Amino acid sequence: MTQNIMKRDANLIGRRVARLRNQQNLTQNMLVARVEVLNFFGISRDVLSNIELQRYVATDKHVYFLAKALKVGIAELFPP
């Protein structure tokens, strides 16, 4: 049971990333493409999906490049 709880709460940024992506009318593939343009290839659509669903631990690189691709400050990815 503990593993399932951890899987559903693997990061703090997932819900904010999904919300910001939707506000910008971006698909997951479009956001991944923006990240790739920034020369970071450590995220696929599946990884992004799992970050958004809070099933995947977001690394510092994920946080940095997702913020840049969404054109927001890193702090905006974290809940208040």
A tleap script that builds the chain and sets N, CA, C and O, in Angstrom:
source leaprc.protein.ff14SB
mol = sequence {
  NMET THR GLN ASN ILE MET LYS ARG ASP ALA
  ASN LEU ILE GLY ARG ARG VAL ALA ARG LEU
  ARG ASN GLN GLN ASN LEU THR GLN ASN MET
  LEU VAL ALA ARG VAL GLU VAL LEU ASN PHE
  PHE GLY ILE SER ARG ASP VAL LEU SER ASN
  ILE GLU LEU GLN ARG TYR VAL ALA THR ASP
  LYS HIE VAL TYR PHE LEU ALA LYS ALA LEU
  LYS VAL GLY ILE ALA GLU LEU PHE PRO CPRO
}
set mol.1.N position { 0.819 -1.193 0.000 }
set mol.1.CA position { 0.000 0.000 0.000 }
set mol.1.C position { 0.862 1.256 0.000 }
set mol.1.O position { 0.513 2.226 -0.673 }
set mol.2.N position { 1.950 1.273 0.713 }
set mol.2.CA position { 2.826 2.440 0.753 }
set mol.2.C position { 3.361 2.766 -0.634 }
set mol.2.O position { 3.461 3.939 -0.995 }
set mol.3.N position { 3.707 1.743 -1.421 }
set mol.3.CA position { 4.224 1.983 -2.763 }
set mol.3.C position { 3.191 2.676 -3.636 }
set mol.3.O position { 3.543 3.574 -4.402 }
set mol.4.N position { 1.925 2.285 -3.541 }
set mol.4.CA position { 0.883 2.931 -4.333 }
set mol.4.C position { 0.714 4.387 -3.953 }
set mol.4.O position { 0.513 5.235 -4.822 }
set mol.5.N position { 0.793 4.688 -2.669 }
set mol.5.CA position { 0.687 6.077 -2.223 }
set mol.5.C position { 1.846 6.882 -2.788 }
set mol.5.O position { 1.648 7.994 -3.276 }
set mol.6.N position { 3.043 6.338 -2.728 }
set mol.6.CA position { 4.207 7.043 -3.247 }
set mol.6.C position { 4.091 7.253 -4.748 }
set mol.6.O position { 4.457 8.313 -5.256 }
set mol.7.N position { 3.586 6.256 -5.459 }
set mol.7.CA position { 3.455 6.388 -6.904 }
set mol.7.C position { 2.497 7.508 -7.282 }
set mol.7.O position { 2.707 8.177 -8.294 }
set mol.8.N position { 1.469 7.723 -6.507 }
set mol.8.CA position { 0.496 8.771 -6.822 }
set mol.8.C position { 0.936 10.135 -6.306 }
set mol.8.O position { 0.253 11.136 -6.522 }
set mol.9.N position { 2.058 10.173 -5.637 }
set mol.9.CA position { 2.531 11.425 -5.056 }
set mol.9.C position { 4.041 11.555 -5.245 }
set mol.9.O position { 4.760 11.941 -4.323 }
set mol.10.N position { 4.511 11.229 -6.449 }
set mol.10.CA position { 5.945 11.167 -6.705 }
set mol.10.C position { 6.590 12.529 -6.924 }
set mol.10.O position { 7.816 12.637 -6.895 }
set mol.11.N position { 5.798 13.560 -7.140 }
set mol.11.CA position { 6.363 14.893 -7.341 }
set mol.11.C position { 5.330 15.950 -6.966 }
set mol.11.O position { 4.145 15.656 -6.803 }
set mol.12.N position { 5.797 17.163 -6.838 }
set mol.12.CA position { 4.916 18.280 -6.491 }
set mol.12.C position { 4.461 19.076 -7.704 }
set mol.12.O position { 3.494 19.832 -7.615 }
set mol.13.N position { 5.136 18.921 -8.825 }
set mol.13.CA position { 4.882 19.812 -9.962 }
set mol.13.C position { 3.863 19.298 -10.970 }
set mol.13.O position { 3.381 20.065 -11.804 }
set mol.14.N position { 3.532 18.028 -10.906 }
set mol.14.CA position { 2.723 17.404 -11.959 }
set mol.14.C position { 1.437 18.120 -12.299 }
set mol.14.O position { 1.172 18.407 -13.467 }
set mol.15.N position { 0.641 18.410 -11.295 }
set mol.15.CA position { -0.665 19.049 -11.554 }
set mol.15.C position { -0.491 20.453 -12.132 }
set mol.15.O position { -1.261 20.869 -12.998 }
set mol.16.N position { 0.517 21.181 -11.654 }
set mol.16.CA position { 0.753 22.539 -12.172 }
set mol.16.C position { 1.225 22.494 -13.621 }
set mol.16.O position { 0.806 23.315 -14.437 }
set mol.17.N position { 2.096 21.538 -13.942 }
set mol.17.CA position { 2.564 21.395 -15.320 }
set mol.17.C position { 1.372 21.129 -16.235 }
set mol.17.O position { 1.244 21.755 -17.287 }
set mol.18.N position { 0.505 20.210 -15.842 }
set mol.18.CA position { -0.674 19.890 -16.658 }
set mol.18.C position { -1.568 21.114 -16.825 }
set mol.18.O position { -2.052 21.388 -17.923 }
set mol.19.N position { -1.787 21.847 -15.738 }
set mol.19.CA position { -2.653 23.029 -15.807 }
set mol.19.C position { -2.054 24.095 -16.726 }
set mol.19.O position { -2.753 24.647 -17.576 }
set mol.20.N position { -0.772 24.381 -16.560 }
set mol.20.CA position { -0.125 25.388 -17.408 }
set mol.20.C position { -0.109 24.953 -18.867 }
set mol.20.O position { -0.329 25.768 -19.763 }
set mol.21.N position { 0.147 23.683 -19.107 }
set mol.21.CA position { 0.150 23.167 -20.482 }
set mol.21.C position { -1.223 23.345 -21.115 }
set mol.21.O position { -1.331 23.784 -22.260 }
set mol.22.N position { -2.261 23.008 -20.376 }
set mol.22.CA position { -3.627 23.165 -20.898 }
set mol.22.C position { -3.996 24.623 -21.103 }
set mol.22.O position { -4.668 24.957 -22.078 }
set mol.23.N position { -3.570 25.495 -20.201 }
set mol.23.CA position { -3.853 26.926 -20.355 }
set mol.23.C position { -3.209 27.488 -21.614 }
set mol.23.O position { -3.725 28.427 -22.220 }
set mol.24.N position { -2.080 26.910 -22.003 }
set mol.24.CA position { -1.377 27.362 -23.204 }
set mol.24.C position { -1.809 26.581 -24.449 }
set mol.24.O position { -1.203 26.705 -25.513 }
set mol.25.N position { -2.864 25.776 -24.299 }
set mol.25.CA position { -3.393 24.972 -25.408 }
set mol.25.C position { -2.328 24.103 -26.064 }
set mol.25.O position { -2.260 24.002 -27.289 }
set mol.26.N position { -1.502 23.482 -25.239 }
set mol.26.CA position { -0.452 22.604 -25.729 }
set mol.26.C position { -0.826 21.150 -25.462 }
set mol.26.O position { -1.356 20.820 -24.400 }
set mol.27.N position { -0.550 20.301 -26.417 }
set mol.27.CA position { -0.662 18.864 -26.168 }
set mol.27.C position { 0.616 18.422 -25.459 }
set mol.27.O position { 1.595 19.165 -25.394 }
set mol.28.N position { 0.589 17.223 -24.939 }
set mol.28.CA position { 1.807 16.701 -24.324 }
set mol.28.C position { 2.924 16.606 -25.353 }
set mol.28.O position { 4.073 16.923 -25.049 }
set mol.29.N position { 2.600 16.174 -26.562 }
set mol.29.CA position { 3.620 16.085 -27.612 }
set mol.29.C position { 4.194 17.452 -27.949 }
set mol.29.O position { 5.393 17.571 -28.203 }
set mol.30.N position { 3.369 18.475 -27.957 }
set mol.30.CA position { 3.850 19.823 -28.254 }
set mol.30.C position { 4.797 20.312 -27.162 }
set mol.30.O position { 5.814 20.938 -27.461 }
set mol.31.N position { 4.471 20.032 -25.898 }
set mol.31.CA position { 5.350 20.451 -24.808 }
set mol.31.C position { 6.675 19.696 -24.864 }
set mol.31.O position { 7.734 20.284 -24.644 }
set mol.32.N position { 6.622 18.405 -25.154 }
set mol.32.CA position { 7.856 17.623 -25.293 }
set mol.32.C position { 8.712 18.204 -26.420 }
set mol.32.O position { 9.932 18.298 -26.283 }
set mol.33.N position { 8.087 18.592 -27.524 }
set mol.33.CA position { 8.830 19.191 -28.638 }
set mol.33.C position { 9.500 20.490 -28.212 }
set mol.33.O position { 10.640 20.751 -28.598 }
set mol.34.N position { 8.806 21.312 -27.418 }
set mol.34.CA position { 9.412 22.554 -26.913 }
set mol.34.C position { 10.633 22.249 -26.052 }
set mol.34.O position { 11.647 22.941 -26.135 }
set mol.35.N position { 10.532 21.214 -25.229 }
set mol.35.CA position { 11.661 20.837 -24.373 }
set mol.35.C position { 12.829 20.363 -25.240 }
set mol.35.O position { 13.982 20.695 -24.966 }
set mol.36.N position { 12.535 19.600 -26.268 }
set mol.36.CA position { 13.591 19.108 -27.156 }
set mol.36.C position { 14.286 20.240 -27.895 }
set mol.36.O position { 15.492 20.170 -28.133 }
set mol.37.N position { 13.549 21.281 -28.260 }
set mol.37.CA position { 14.147 22.447 -28.917 }
set mol.37.C position { 15.184 23.105 -27.992 }
set mol.37.O position { 16.133 23.733 -28.459 }
set mol.38.N position { 14.992 22.952 -26.692 }
set mol.38.CA position { 15.930 23.495 -25.715 }
set mol.38.C position { 17.119 22.555 -25.483 }
set mol.38.O position { 17.917 22.764 -24.570 }
set mol.39.N position { 17.224 21.517 -26.321 }
set mol.39.CA position { 18.310 20.537 -26.278 }
set mol.39.C position { 18.315 19.661 -25.040 }
set mol.39.O position { 19.374 19.263 -24.555 }
set mol.40.N position { 17.127 19.360 -24.530 }
set mol.40.CA position { 17.003 18.373 -23.457 }
set mol.40.C position { 16.135 17.251 -23.995 }
set mol.40.O position { 14.970 17.455 -24.334 }
set mol.41.N position { 16.719 16.065 -24.067 }
set mol.41.CA position { 16.014 14.931 -24.652 }
set mol.41.C position { 15.670 13.880 -23.597 }
set mol.41.O position { 15.410 12.724 -23.931 }
set mol.42.N position { 15.670 14.277 -22.334 }
set mol.42.CA position { 15.404 13.362 -21.242 }
set mol.42.C position { 13.939 13.271 -20.869 }
set mol.42.O position { 13.606 12.838 -19.766 }
set mol.43.N position { 13.055 13.676 -21.780 }
set mol.43.CA position { 11.624 13.584 -21.483 }
set mol.43.C position { 10.882 13.141 -22.746 }
set mol.43.O position { 11.065 13.698 -23.829 }
set mol.44.N position { 10.063 12.149 -22.572 }
set mol.44.CA position { 9.210 11.672 -23.659 }
set mol.44.C position { 7.767 12.002 -23.286 }
set mol.44.O position { 7.500 12.505 -22.195 }
set mol.45.N position { 6.848 11.716 -24.193 }
set mol.45.CA position { 5.450 11.963 -23.883 }
set mol.45.C position { 5.004 11.084 -22.724 }
set mol.45.O position { 4.223 11.523 -21.880 }
set mol.46.N position { 5.491 9.853 -22.673 }
set mol.46.CA position { 5.141 8.955 -21.570 }
set mol.46.C position { 5.671 9.475 -20.234 }
set mol.46.O position { 4.967 9.429 -19.225 }
set mol.47.N position { 6.903 9.966 -20.227 }
set mol.47.CA position { 7.471 10.526 -18.996 }
set mol.47.C position { 6.674 11.748 -18.569 }
set mol.47.O position { 6.349 11.892 -17.390 }
set mol.48.N position { 6.352 12.638 -19.518 }
set mol.48.CA position { 5.559 13.816 -19.198 }
set mol.48.C position { 4.205 13.428 -18.624 }
set mol.48.O position { 3.756 13.995 -17.628 }
set mol.49.N position { 3.564 12.467 -19.252 }
set mol.49.CA position { 2.269 12.006 -18.762 }
set mol.49.C position { 2.378 11.519 -17.317 }
set mol.49.O position { 1.533 11.846 -16.485 }
set mol.50.N position { 3.400 10.752 -17.025 }
set mol.50.CA position { 3.581 10.234 -15.667 }
set mol.50.C position { 3.985 11.311 -14.680 }
set mol.50.O position { 3.652 11.211 -13.500 }
set mol.51.N position { 4.697 12.340 -15.130 }
set mol.51.CA position { 4.978 13.485 -14.255 }
set mol.51.C position { 3.668 14.186 -13.927 }
set mol.51.O position { 3.398 14.493 -12.765 }
set mol.52.N position { 2.854 14.440 -14.947 }
set mol.52.CA position { 1.577 15.129 -14.731 }
set mol.52.C position { 0.645 14.333 -13.821 }
set mol.52.O position { -0.117 14.916 -13.050 }
set mol.53.N position { 0.702 13.015 -13.906 }
set mol.53.CA position { -0.133 12.161 -13.062 }
set mol.53.C position { 0.515 11.886 -11.699 }
set mol.53.O position { -0.028 11.144 -10.880 }
set mol.54.N position { 1.662 12.486 -11.476 }
set mol.54.CA position { 2.420 12.368 -10.225 }
set mol.54.C position { 2.824 10.925 -9.938 }
set mol.54.O position { 2.871 10.505 -8.781 }
set mol.55.N position { 3.113 10.176 -10.986 }
set mol.55.CA position { 3.571 8.798 -10.847 }
set mol.55.C position { 5.062 8.675 -11.114 }
set mol.55.O position { 5.630 7.592 -10.965 }
set mol.56.N position { 5.702 9.768 -11.505 }
set mol.56.CA position { 7.110 9.745 -11.879 }
set mol.56.C position { 7.813 10.871 -11.131 }
set mol.56.O position { 7.299 11.987 -11.046 }
set mol.57.N position { 8.962 10.579 -10.603 }
set mol.57.CA position { 9.731 11.595 -9.888 }
set mol.57.C position { 10.360 12.540 -10.906 }
set mol.57.O position { 11.118 12.112 -11.776 }
set mol.58.N position { 10.047 13.803 -10.796 }
set mol.58.CA position { 10.612 14.816 -11.688 }
set mol.58.C position { 11.989 15.216 -11.166 }
set mol.58.O position { 12.137 15.604 -10.007 }
set mol.59.N position { 12.983 15.118 -12.025 }
set mol.59.CA position { 14.336 15.504 -11.637 }
set mol.59.C position { 14.486 17.025 -11.710 }
set mol.59.O position { 13.602 17.723 -12.207 }
set mol.60.N position { 15.600 17.520 -11.214 }
set mol.60.CA position { 15.854 18.951 -11.312 }
set mol.60.C position { 15.910 19.391 -12.775 }
set mol.60.O position { 15.473 20.494 -13.102 }
set mol.61.N position { 16.436 18.550 -13.651 }
set mol.61.CA position { 16.478 18.890 -15.080 }
set mol.61.C position { 15.069 18.959 -15.665 }
set mol.61.O position { 14.767 19.856 -16.452 }
set mol.62.N position { 14.211 18.019 -15.287 }
set mol.62.CA position { 12.824 18.074 -15.758 }
set mol.62.C position { 12.184 19.397 -15.350 }
set mol.62.O position { 11.555 20.068 -16.168 }
set mol.63.N position { 12.346 19.767 -14.088 }
set mol.63.CA position { 11.745 21.001 -13.572 }
set mol.63.C position { 12.270 22.203 -14.351 }
set mol.63.O position { 11.493 23.045 -14.801 }
set mol.64.N position { 13.566 22.279 -14.506 }
set mol.64.CA position { 14.190 23.413 -15.193 }
set mol.64.C position { 13.682 23.543 -16.638 }
set mol.64.O position { 13.245 24.616 -17.053 }
set mol.65.N position { 13.745 22.450 -17.391 }
set mol.65.CA position { 13.377 22.525 -18.802 }
set mol.65.C position { 11.875 22.648 -19.018 }
set mol.65.O position { 11.446 23.283 -19.982 }
set mol.66.N position { 11.071 22.058 -18.145 }
set mol.66.CA position { 9.624 22.256 -18.271 }
set mol.66.C position { 9.259 23.712 -18.004 }
set mol.66.O position { 8.410 24.274 -18.697 }
set mol.67.N position { 9.883 24.321 -17.017 }
set mol.67.CA position { 9.620 25.739 -16.736 }
set mol.67.C position { 10.002 26.593 -17.943 }
set mol.67.O position { 9.243 27.471 -18.352 }
set mol.68.N position { 11.184 26.334 -18.511 }
set mol.68.CA position { 11.616 27.106 -19.682 }
set mol.68.C position { 10.661 26.892 -20.861 }
set mol.68.O position { 10.299 27.849 -21.544 }
set mol.69.N position { 10.258 25.655 -21.099 }
set mol.69.CA position { 9.374 25.352 -22.229 }
set mol.69.C position { 7.994 25.963 -22.038 }
set mol.69.O position { 7.346 26.353 -23.010 }
set mol.70.N position { 7.540 26.049 -20.787 }
set mol.70.CA position { 6.236 26.662 -20.501 }
set mol.70.C position { 6.339 28.181 -20.332 }
set mol.70.O position { 5.332 28.871 -20.174 }
set mol.71.N position { 7.572 28.685 -20.369 }
set mol.71.CA position { 7.845 30.126 -20.259 }
set mol.71.C position { 7.332 30.701 -18.933 }
set mol.71.O position { 6.690 31.750 -18.887 }
set mol.72.N position { 7.644 29.969 -17.862 }
set mol.72.CA position { 7.292 30.420 -16.515 }
set mol.72.C position { 8.521 30.257 -15.617 }
set mol.72.O position { 9.467 29.549 -15.964 }
set mol.73.N position { 8.494 30.910 -14.482 }
set mol.73.CA position { 9.549 30.723 -13.510 }
set mol.73.C position { 9.415 29.356 -12.844 }
set mol.73.O position { 8.319 28.802 -12.761 }
set mol.74.N position { 10.516 28.829 -12.380 }
set mol.74.CA position { 10.497 27.520 -11.732 }
set mol.74.C position { 9.528 27.506 -10.561 }
set mol.74.O position { 8.830 26.513 -10.354 }
set mol.75.N position { 9.470 28.577 -9.800 }
set mol.75.CA position { 8.576 28.640 -8.635 }
set mol.75.C position { 7.111 28.456 -9.021 }
set mol.75.O position { 6.319 27.965 -8.218 }
set mol.76.N position { 6.743 28.844 -10.238 }
set mol.76.CA position { 5.353 28.712 -10.674 }
set mol.76.C position { 4.932 27.261 -10.881 }
set mol.76.O position { 3.738 26.975 -10.969 }
set mol.77.N position { 5.891 26.344 -10.958 }
set mol.77.CA position { 5.554 24.930 -11.108 }
set mol.77.C position { 5.182 24.280 -9.777 }
set mol.77.O position { 4.570 23.212 -9.748 }
set mol.78.N position { 5.554 24.930 -8.688 }
set mol.78.CA position { 5.300 24.360 -7.370 }
set mol.78.C position { 4.051 24.977 -6.750 }
set mol.78.O position { 3.792 26.170 -6.909 }
set mol.79.N position { 3.282 24.156 -6.044 }
set mol.79.CA position { 2.087 24.699 -5.386 }
set mol.79.C position { 2.469 25.684 -4.285 }
set mol.79.O position { 3.550 25.591 -3.703 }
set mol.80.N position { 1.574 26.624 -4.009 }
set mol.80.CA position { 1.869 27.618 -2.966 }
set mol.80.C position { 1.946 26.978 -1.591 }
set mol.80.O position { 2.185 27.670 -0.601 }
savepdb mol mol.pdb
quit
